[in-house]
Amino acid sequence: MKKKSGLKEIFSWGKGTFAVVGNGLLFSALFLFNTGCAVDDTQTVVNFTQLTMQDEFDLDGAPNSALWGYDIGTGTDGWGNQELQYYTDRPENVTVNNGVLIITARREDFQGSAYTSARLITRGKFEQTYGRFEARIRVPYGQGMWPAFWMLGVPDSPSEIWPSIGEIDIMEMRGQQPTTLIGSVHGPGYSAGEAISKEYVFQNDRMDTGFHVYGIEWGPDYVNHYVDDVLYNQITPEDLPEGAEWVFDNDFYILINLAVGGNFVGSPNSETVFPQTMLVDYVRVYEYNGLN
């Protein structure tokens, strides 16, 4: 899944996939879409058209319980990251209104924590191997805010724990850096600060002032990260440390959360305004039907 020589950018647009090559030529691979086709020896063009999960958040109230559950509390050691919030399922922290999922982080004393927020999960409700996973999101702004749209592998047994289960971060950002998007994968031998990551820096735009579509296209031996249909990161087993295991060939579930503080972003400061909101317009997942 390496980029073709001279290829500057690959992106999906409508029902076709297009590439801008070195000479500026724009070509369509729409005719390849029924089965997928290798552009060169390593790259696959894939069709993601069959929805397997969709939430448009068009019913006010609590999120759809058939799709979404919650992580509650502070977890172990601040969810392993020294995070400061207590996650709840209260409408003060998570609700659907006017076609948008709203996750709200608040500064308040609650169950021994100084902040509250919410973390939604599809574990046990929706899990899938491979495909296209995307969401249209507007993130908050401010020191110490940590919104994320991500995935965790379903463990084979209770003894299998992170990072062996695998993690795919579709979108995360530091609230104090509203133009910088980060896409990553974590696994055994390449987790936390050693994750395989790449940043995308918005030009003349920000993540907190409008909605953007964040997603991955995931198949055997690759995870492609994109924003607004622009591919900016491609990860394959070749990118892992020598001897490290590729753990992305099994079911994963989705998480959407807004953390406060933690090792990744630092604590809020005097300029961080509360409450803060993360808005999600939709979440859509498509079946993988390409060729490797």
PyMOL commands that set and color helices and strands:
alter all, ss='L'
color gray80, all
select helices_A, chain A and resi 30-32+78-82+192-194+237-239
alter helices_A, ss='H'
color red, helices_A
select strands_A, chain A and resi 7-13+16-21+26-28+37-38+44-45+51-55+69-70+85-87+94-97+100-110+113-117+119-121+131-138+145-153+167-172+180-186+196-201+212-219+222-227+230-235+252-260+276-286
alter strands_A, ss='S'
color yellow, strands_A
deselect
rebuild
show_as cartoon
